[in-house]
Amino acid sequence: MTAASVAANLAGLALFTFPGLGLAEWIPALGRLPLRRRLGYAYLLGVVAVGVALFVLSHLFGIPLRRPAIAVVAAAPAGLGLLRHIAQRRRGAAGATAVRRPARPWRIWAGLAVTAVVLGPLTSALTAPLADWDGRMTWCPLAAAMRHEGTVDPSVMVDSHWFVVNSPYPPLLPLAQAAVQEMFGAREDEEFFRALYVGFLIALLLVIYDGVRRAAGPSAAILTVLCAALPPFLSYGAGGATSAYSDLPLAAFYGAALVLLLLGRPGLSSAGAGGLMLAGAVLSKSEGVWLAVPALLLAAIRLWRRRDGPRRTTWGRLAAVSIPGLAAAALLASWRAGIPARIDVQYFSGLRLSDLVVNAFLRVPRILPEVLHWTFRWADWSGFWVLFLAVLIVGRAAFRRPGVRRLLLAGLVPLAIAWGAYVVSPGVGELIGETWNRFLLQALVPLALVFGCALRDLLRRSASKYQRVGSKYQRVRSSYPPVW
């Protein structure tokens, strides 16, 4: 790639980050976070805001997806956020700056190691063309059609004479690709959208760091991020940062929603921000709806059990969580209504409950070995899930906290969806090899949060043990007479 292409890719990251930062200024749950913990949410929020705004303008009002519309949609939230930030600084609303303790050297080195890991897929994305299967087959052709016709409803989608694979897939990521390509004037063979997907990896790791820091403290947070960043599948797998699959964005949106809804303060701004992240999940991939519903239920249970005000306040927070996802689902349904049926995978069409129950047991000997093989495959995960199980067993005391159990349940939801698909699919062996790692990726954030909580328990017990050994050594040493 040329220097201009590299610059355009990096500018594509800014196209979504700055609007997200601007919107975060208006959301207290995000605006009060330190910048390095806010950036991940800001990037995801920017993709949702810019993508949904362009979606609505094109689909409902027929406004072309051209550079003026993209520039206005991106500049408006960034400008409003900047004005609010300046106003708050003038009013002194920011308050006194908190005194920060210097970071421990090992945390700095761990952070540098994570940065070095992320630079790998970023460099690959900026210097090599896209080579994955689904990205070139599904999302990139749709993005190219959207950009060519300047609409989210291109004729290739609504005209049944055209052959389109997986035509009902949600269009948020192709729309984001088209926006970057159009905004920076990409030619036919230029791929200015590659850094867009690396941005989701960075956001996912920042979300993990913020979530574990909330639940388990800074030491467990940086160690968890380091362990989660190392598996090669996140960077180079079919669904990772160097591909154009929607699994990594879905994992980031789903994980960010869980952090805000299950670990944040149960306030209106946290609920609204979490709802926006769930809207991003719904518009990223078909499984997003299946993930959003359990996330909403878990958030509702938490809000209902932790009522800290009138019941109408709780209902208001539940509405703030639900409305963005419902609006996204309605927008997606309206978009799909104009797309004729083609050769699309329908796993659960014509399925009877009796078949699901029977196959769930009969297919265990076929499914379980394949699942275990891909879970512990070193080339993809470098032993991450072995370490995950070991830490969970040693730090199992963390499961006494109901919040940890809710996170574990949220992490099992994508795996349960995958298992259900395998139960009803005819070609189960091939399907597992193609998709199981991607479902593990979708479950990564909540499971990494559970890992961090168990790791905190392990670190505390280790520190307590070393303190007891050290104090015993000091008592023994003090009992000896002085040498001189």
C-alpha positions as CSV (number, residue, x, y, z in Angstrom):
1,M,0.0,0.0,0.0
2,T,1.1,3.6,-0.6
3,A,1.6,6.3,1.9
4,A,-1.7,7.8,0.8
5,S,-3.5,4.5,1.5
6,V,-2.0,4.2,4.9
7,A,-3.0,7.8,5.8
8,A,-6.6,7.1,4.5
9,N,-6.8,4.0,6.6
10,L,-5.8,5.8,9.7
11,A,-8.1,8.7,8.9
12,G,-10.9,6.1,8.7
13,L,-10.3,5.3,12.3
14,A,-10.6,9.0,13.2
15,L,-13.8,9.3,11.1
16,F,-15.5,7.2,13.8
17,T,-13.4,7.9,16.9
18,F,-13.9,11.7,17.0
19,P,-17.7,11.6,16.7
20,G,-17.7,8.9,19.4
21,L,-15.6,11.1,21.7
22,G,-18.0,14.0,21.0
23,L,-21.0,11.9,21.9
24,A,-19.3,10.5,25.0
25,E,-19.1,14.1,26.4
26,W,-22.9,14.0,26.6
27,I,-23.0,10.6,28.3
28,P,-21.8,10.9,31.9
29,A,-21.1,7.1,32.2
30,L,-18.5,7.5,29.4
31,G,-17.4,11.1,29.7
32,R,-16.1,10.7,33.3
33,L,-13.8,7.8,32.3
34,P,-10.1,8.4,31.7
35,L,-9.3,8.9,28.0
36,R,-7.5,5.5,27.6
37,R,-10.6,3.7,29.0
38,R,-13.0,5.9,27.1
39,L,-11.4,5.4,23.7
40,G,-12.7,1.9,23.1
41,Y,-16.3,2.9,23.8
42,A,-15.9,6.1,21.8
43,Y,-14.9,4.1,18.7
44,L,-17.8,1.8,19.0
45,L,-20.2,4.6,19.7
46,G,-18.9,6.5,16.7
47,V,-19.5,3.5,14.4
48,V,-23.0,3.2,15.7
49,A,-23.8,6.9,15.5
50,V,-22.3,7.5,12.1
51,G,-23.5,4.2,10.6
52,V,-27.1,4.5,11.9
53,A,-27.4,8.1,10.9
54,L,-26.3,7.3,7.3
55,F,-28.6,4.3,7.4
56,V,-31.6,6.4,8.4
57,L,-30.8,9.2,6.0
58,S,-30.4,6.8,3.0
59,H,-33.1,4.3,3.7
60,L,-35.9,6.6,5.0
61,F,-35.1,9.9,3.3
62,G,-33.3,8.9,0.2
63,I,-30.2,11.1,0.9
64,P,-27.2,9.9,-1.2
65,L,-24.3,8.3,0.7
66,R,-21.8,10.9,-0.6
67,R,-19.1,12.9,0.9
68,P,-21.2,15.9,2.1
69,A,-23.6,13.7,4.0
70,I,-20.8,11.6,5.5
71,A,-18.9,14.8,6.6
72,V,-21.9,16.4,8.2
73,V,-22.9,13.2,10.0
74,A,-19.4,12.8,11.4
75,A,-18.6,16.4,12.1
76,A,-21.9,17.2,14.0
77,P,-21.4,15.0,17.1
78,A,-17.7,15.8,17.2
79,G,-18.3,19.5,17.1
80,L,-21.1,19.3,19.7
81,G,-18.9,17.3,22.0
82,L,-16.1,19.8,21.6
83,L,-18.4,22.7,22.5
84,R,-19.6,20.8,25.6
85,H,-16.1,20.1,26.7
86,I,-15.1,23.7,26.3
87,A,-18.2,24.9,28.2
88,Q,-17.5,22.5,31.1
89,R,-13.9,23.6,31.3
90,R,-15.0,27.2,31.5
91,R,-17.6,26.5,34.2
92,G,-15.0,24.4,36.1
93,A,-17.4,21.4,35.9
94,A,-14.5,19.1,35.4
95,G,-13.3,19.8,38.9
96,A,-9.8,19.3,40.3
97,T,-7.7,16.7,38.6
98,A,-7.3,13.5,40.6
99,V,-3.9,12.7,41.9
100,R,-2.7,9.7,40.0
101,R,-0.2,7.3,41.4
102,P,2.7,6.3,39.1
103,A,2.2,3.1,37.3
104,R,4.2,0.1,38.4
105,P,7.0,-0.8,35.9
106,W,5.6,-4.2,35.1
107,R,2.3,-2.8,34.2
108,I,4.0,-0.4,31.8
109,W,5.9,-3.3,30.2
110,A,2.7,-5.3,29.9
111,G,1.0,-2.4,28.2
112,L,3.9,-2.0,25.8
113,A,3.6,-5.7,25.0
114,V,-0.1,-5.4,24.2
115,T,0.7,-2.4,22.0
116,A,3.3,-4.4,20.1
117,V,0.8,-7.2,19.6
118,V,-1.8,-4.9,18.1
119,L,0.8,-3.3,15.8
120,G,1.2,-6.7,14.1
121,P,-2.4,-6.9,12.6
122,L,-2.4,-3.1,12.0
123,T,0.8,-3.4,9.9
124,S,-0.6,-6.4,8.1
125,A,-3.8,-4.6,7.3
126,L,-2.0,-1.6,6.0
127,T,0.5,-3.5,3.8
128,A,-1.4,-6.5,2.4
129,P,-4.7,-6.9,0.5
130,L,-7.7,-8.5,2.0
131,A,-7.5,-12.3,1.7
132,D,-10.4,-13.8,3.7
133,W,-13.4,-15.7,2.2
134,D,-16.5,-14.2,3.8
135,G,-15.3,-10.6,3.7
136,R,-14.7,-10.8,0.0
137,M,-17.8,-12.8,-0.6
138,T,-20.4,-11.0,1.5
139,W,-19.6,-7.7,3.2
140,C,-17.2,-6.1,0.7
141,P,-19.4,-6.6,-2.3
142,L,-22.3,-5.1,-0.4
143,A,-20.2,-2.2,0.6
144,A,-19.0,-1.7,-3.0
145,A,-22.6,-1.7,-4.2
146,M,-23.7,0.8,-1.6
147,R,-20.9,3.1,-2.5
148,H,-21.5,2.8,-6.2
149,E,-25.2,3.6,-6.1
150,G,-24.9,5.9,-3.1
151,T,-27.7,4.2,-1.1
152,V,-28.1,1.5,1.6
153,D,-30.7,-0.1,-0.7
154,P,-28.7,-0.8,-3.9
155,S,-30.5,-2.5,-6.8
156,V,-28.3,-5.6,-6.5
157,M,-30.0,-6.2,-3.2
158,V,-33.6,-5.5,-4.1
159,D,-33.6,-7.0,-7.6
160,S,-34.0,-10.8,-7.4
161,H,-32.2,-11.3,-10.8
162,W,-28.9,-10.6,-9.0
163,F,-27.1,-13.5,-7.2
164,V,-26.3,-12.3,-3.7
165,V,-25.0,-14.5,-0.9
166,N,-26.4,-14.0,2.6
167,S,-28.4,-11.0,1.5
168,P,-30.3,-10.3,4.8
169,Y,-27.1,-9.9,6.8
170,P,-27.2,-6.6,8.8
171,P,-25.5,-3.8,6.9
172,L,-23.8,-1.7,9.6
173,L,-20.2,-2.8,8.7
174,P,-20.6,-2.7,4.9
175,L,-22.1,0.8,5.4
176,A,-19.1,1.8,7.5
177,Q,-16.8,0.5,4.9
178,A,-18.6,2.4,2.2
179,A,-18.4,5.6,4.2
180,V,-14.6,5.3,4.6
181,Q,-14.1,4.5,0.9
182,E,-16.3,7.4,-0.2
183,M,-15.0,9.9,2.3
184,F,-11.4,9.5,1.3
185,G,-11.9,8.8,-2.4
186,A,-10.7,5.2,-2.7
187,R,-10.3,3.9,-6.2
188,E,-11.6,0.5,-7.3
189,D,-8.8,-1.6,-5.9
190,E,-7.9,0.5,-2.9
191,E,-8.9,-0.8,0.5
192,F,-9.1,2.1,2.9
193,F,-11.4,0.1,5.3
194,R,-8.8,-2.4,6.5
195,A,-7.8,-0.4,9.6
196,L,-11.6,-0.2,10.5
197,Y,-11.5,-3.8,11.7
198,V,-8.2,-3.4,13.5
199,G,-9.9,-0.6,15.4
200,F,-12.5,-3.1,16.7
201,L,-9.7,-5.2,18.1
202,I,-8.2,-2.2,19.9
203,A,-11.7,-1.3,21.2
204,L,-12.3,-4.8,22.4
205,L,-9.1,-4.9,24.4
206,L,-9.8,-1.5,25.9
207,V,-13.3,-2.6,26.9
208,I,-11.8,-5.7,28.5
209,Y,-9.3,-3.5,30.4
210,D,-12.0,-1.2,31.6
211,G,-14.4,-4.0,32.6
212,V,-11.8,-6.0,34.5
213,R,-10.5,-2.8,36.2
214,R,-14.0,-2.1,37.4
215,A,-14.5,-5.6,38.7
216,A,-11.0,-6.7,39.8
217,G,-8.5,-3.8,39.8
218,P,-5.7,-2.6,37.6
219,S,-3.3,-5.5,38.1
220,A,-5.8,-8.1,37.1
221,A,-6.9,-5.8,34.2
222,I,-3.6,-5.4,32.5
223,L,-2.7,-9.1,32.9
224,T,-6.1,-10.1,31.5
225,V,-5.7,-7.9,28.5
226,L,-2.2,-9.2,27.9
227,C,-3.5,-12.8,27.9
228,A,-6.5,-11.9,25.7
229,A,-4.4,-10.1,23.2
230,L,-1.9,-12.9,22.5
231,P,-4.1,-15.6,20.7
232,P,-3.3,-15.4,17.0
233,F,-7.0,-15.9,16.0
234,L,-7.9,-12.4,17.2
235,S,-5.3,-10.9,14.9
236,Y,-5.1,-13.2,11.9
237,G,-7.9,-15.7,12.1
238,A,-11.0,-15.9,9.9
239,G,-13.0,-13.3,11.9
240,G,-10.0,-11.5,13.4
241,A,-8.6,-8.0,12.9
242,T,-7.1,-8.6,9.5
243,S,-10.3,-10.0,8.0
244,A,-13.5,-8.2,7.0
245,Y,-15.8,-10.5,9.0
246,S,-18.4,-9.0,11.4
247,D,-17.6,-11.3,14.3
248,L,-15.0,-9.1,15.9
249,P,-17.2,-6.0,15.8
250,L,-20.1,-8.1,17.2
251,A,-17.9,-9.2,20.1
252,A,-16.8,-5.7,20.8
253,F,-20.4,-4.3,20.8
254,Y,-21.7,-7.2,22.9
255,G,-18.9,-7.0,25.4
256,A,-19.1,-3.2,25.8
257,A,-22.9,-3.5,26.4
258,L,-22.3,-6.1,29.1
259,V,-19.6,-3.9,30.9
260,L,-21.9,-0.9,30.9
261,L,-25.0,-2.8,31.9
262,L,-23.6,-5.3,34.4
263,L,-20.6,-3.5,35.9
264,G,-21.4,0.2,35.5
265,R,-23.4,2.3,37.9
266,P,-27.1,1.4,37.4
267,G,-27.9,4.9,36.1
268,L,-29.7,6.3,33.1
269,S,-26.6,7.2,31.2
270,S,-25.1,3.7,31.6
271,A,-28.3,2.1,30.5
272,G,-28.6,4.4,27.5
273,A,-24.9,3.8,26.5
274,G,-25.4,0.0,26.9
275,G,-28.5,0.1,24.8
276,L,-26.6,1.9,22.0
277,M,-24.0,-0.8,22.1
278,L,-26.7,-3.5,21.8
279,A,-28.1,-1.6,18.8
280,G,-24.6,-1.9,17.2
281,A,-24.7,-5.6,17.9
282,V,-28.1,-6.0,16.3
283,L,-27.0,-4.2,13.2
284,S,-23.6,-6.0,12.9
285,K,-24.6,-9.6,12.4
286,S,-27.6,-11.9,12.5
287,E,-26.5,-13.4,15.8
288,G,-26.7,-9.9,17.3
289,V,-30.4,-10.2,18.1
290,W,-29.8,-13.5,19.8
291,L,-27.1,-11.9,22.0
292,A,-29.0,-8.7,22.6
293,V,-32.1,-10.4,24.2
294,P,-30.2,-12.3,27.0
295,A,-28.1,-9.1,27.6
296,L,-31.3,-7.2,28.1
297,L,-32.7,-9.8,30.4
298,L,-29.5,-9.8,32.5
299,A,-29.5,-6.0,32.7
300,A,-33.2,-6.0,33.7
301,I,-32.6,-8.4,36.5
302,R,-29.7,-6.3,37.8
303,L,-31.6,-3.1,37.6
304,W,-34.7,-4.6,39.2
305,R,-32.7,-6.0,42.1
306,R,-30.7,-2.9,42.7
307,R,-33.5,-0.3,42.8
308,D,-32.1,2.9,44.3
309,G,-35.0,5.1,43.7
310,P,-38.7,5.1,42.7
311,R,-40.0,2.3,40.5
312,R,-40.5,4.8,37.7
313,T,-36.8,5.4,37.7
314,T,-36.1,1.7,37.2
315,W,-38.6,1.6,34.4
316,G,-36.9,4.6,32.8
317,R,-33.6,2.8,32.9
318,L,-35.1,-0.3,31.4
319,A,-36.6,1.8,28.6
320,A,-33.2,3.5,28.0
321,V,-31.6,0.0,27.6
322,S,-34.4,-1.4,25.4
323,I,-35.3,1.4,23.0
324,P,-32.1,1.7,21.0
325,G,-32.0,-2.1,20.3
326,L,-35.7,-2.1,19.4
327,A,-35.3,0.8,17.1
328,A,-32.3,-0.9,15.5
329,A,-34.3,-4.1,15.0
330,A,-37.2,-2.1,13.5
331,L,-34.8,-0.4,11.1
332,L,-33.2,-3.7,10.1
333,A,-36.7,-5.2,9.5
334,S,-37.7,-2.3,7.3
335,W,-34.5,-2.7,5.3
336,R,-34.9,-6.5,4.9
337,A,-38.5,-6.1,3.8
338,G,-37.3,-5.0,0.4
339,I,-34.8,-7.8,-0.1
340,P,-36.2,-10.9,-1.9
341,A,-35.4,-14.4,-0.6
342,R,-32.3,-16.0,-2.1
343,I,-29.9,-18.8,-1.2
344,D,-29.6,-17.9,2.5
345,V,-28.8,-20.2,5.4
346,Q,-31.8,-20.9,7.6
347,Y,-30.8,-23.1,10.4
348,F,-34.0,-23.1,12.3
349,S,-36.6,-23.1,9.6
350,G,-39.0,-26.0,9.9
351,L,-37.4,-27.1,13.1
352,R,-39.5,-28.9,15.7
353,L,-38.8,-28.7,19.4
354,S,-38.7,-32.5,19.6
355,D,-36.0,-32.7,17.0
356,L,-33.9,-30.1,18.8
357,V,-34.1,-32.0,22.1
358,V,-33.4,-35.4,20.5
359,N,-30.5,-34.2,18.4
360,A,-29.0,-32.3,21.3
361,F,-28.2,-35.6,22.9
362,L,-27.7,-37.8,19.8
363,R,-25.1,-35.4,18.3
364,V,-23.0,-35.0,21.4
365,P,-20.5,-37.6,20.3
366,R,-20.0,-35.7,16.9
367,I,-20.1,-32.2,18.3
368,L,-18.1,-32.4,21.5
369,P,-14.8,-33.7,20.1
370,E,-14.8,-31.1,17.3
371,V,-15.6,-28.4,19.7
372,L,-12.7,-29.4,22.1
373,H,-10.3,-29.7,19.2
374,W,-10.9,-26.2,17.9
375,T,-11.1,-24.7,21.4
376,F,-7.7,-26.0,22.5
377,R,-6.0,-25.7,19.0
378,W,-2.7,-24.1,19.7
379,A,-2.4,-22.5,16.3
380,D,-5.5,-20.4,17.0
381,W,-5.5,-19.7,20.7
382,S,-2.0,-20.5,21.9
383,G,-3.3,-22.2,25.0
384,F,-5.5,-19.3,26.2
385,W,-8.5,-21.5,27.0
386,V,-6.3,-23.9,29.0
387,L,-5.0,-21.0,31.1
388,F,-8.6,-19.8,31.3
389,L,-9.8,-23.0,32.9
390,A,-6.8,-23.3,35.2
391,V,-7.4,-19.7,36.6
392,L,-11.1,-20.3,37.0
393,I,-10.5,-23.5,38.9
394,V,-7.9,-22.0,41.2
395,G,-9.8,-18.7,41.6
396,R,-13.2,-20.3,41.9
397,A,-14.0,-18.2,45.0
398,A,-14.8,-15.3,42.6
399,F,-18.1,-17.1,41.7
400,R,-19.5,-16.3,45.1
401,R,-20.3,-12.8,43.6
402,P,-23.6,-12.8,41.7
403,G,-22.1,-10.3,39.1
404,V,-19.4,-12.9,38.1
405,R,-22.1,-15.5,37.7
406,R,-24.1,-13.2,35.4
407,L,-21.0,-12.5,33.3
408,L,-20.3,-16.2,33.0
409,L,-23.9,-16.8,31.8
410,A,-23.5,-14.0,29.3
411,G,-20.3,-15.6,28.0
412,L,-22.0,-18.9,27.5
413,V,-24.8,-17.4,25.4
414,P,-22.8,-17.3,22.1
415,L,-21.6,-20.8,22.7
416,A,-25.2,-22.0,23.3
417,I,-26.3,-20.4,20.0
418,A,-23.5,-22.2,18.2
419,W,-24.4,-25.5,19.8
420,G,-28.1,-25.0,18.7
421,A,-26.9,-24.4,15.2
422,Y,-24.8,-27.5,15.2
423,V,-27.6,-29.6,16.5
424,V,-29.9,-28.8,13.5
425,S,-27.3,-28.4,10.8
426,P,-26.7,-31.4,8.4
427,G,-23.0,-30.7,7.8
428,V,-22.0,-30.4,11.4
429,G,-18.3,-31.3,11.2
430,E,-17.5,-28.7,8.5
431,L,-19.7,-26.1,10.2
432,I,-17.9,-26.4,13.5
433,G,-14.5,-26.0,11.9
434,E,-15.7,-22.8,10.1
435,T,-17.6,-21.1,13.0
436,W,-16.7,-22.3,16.5
437,N,-13.7,-20.0,16.9
438,R,-15.8,-17.1,15.8
439,F,-18.4,-17.9,18.5
440,L,-15.6,-18.1,21.0
441,L,-14.5,-14.7,19.8
442,Q,-18.1,-13.4,20.4
443,A,-18.0,-14.7,23.9
444,L,-14.5,-13.4,24.6
445,V,-15.2,-10.2,26.5
446,P,-17.6,-11.6,29.2
447,L,-15.4,-14.7,29.6
448,A,-12.3,-12.5,29.9
449,L,-14.1,-10.5,32.6
450,V,-14.7,-13.7,34.5
451,F,-11.1,-14.6,34.0
452,G,-10.0,-11.3,35.5
453,C,-12.2,-11.7,38.6
454,A,-10.8,-15.2,39.2
455,L,-7.3,-13.8,38.6
456,R,-7.8,-11.2,41.2
457,D,-8.7,-13.8,43.8
458,L,-5.6,-15.8,42.8
459,L,-3.4,-12.7,43.0
460,R,-4.8,-11.7,46.4
461,R,-4.2,-15.2,47.8
462,S,-0.7,-15.2,46.4
463,A,0.1,-11.8,47.9
464,S,-1.3,-12.9,51.3
465,K,0.8,-16.0,51.2
466,Y,4.0,-14.1,50.4
467,Q,3.2,-11.6,53.2
468,R,2.9,-14.4,55.7
469,V,6.1,-16.0,54.6
470,G,7.9,-12.6,54.7
471,S,6.7,-11.8,58.1
472,K,7.7,-15.2,59.4
473,Y,11.2,-14.7,57.9
474,Q,11.5,-11.3,59.6
475,R,10.5,-12.8,63.0
476,V,13.1,-15.6,62.6
477,R,15.7,-13.1,61.5
478,S,15.1,-10.8,64.4
479,S,15.5,-13.7,66.9
480,Y,19.2,-14.1,65.9
481,P,21.8,-12.0,67.9
482,P,23.5,-9.3,65.9
483,V,26.7,-10.3,64.2
484,W,28.6,-7.4,65.7
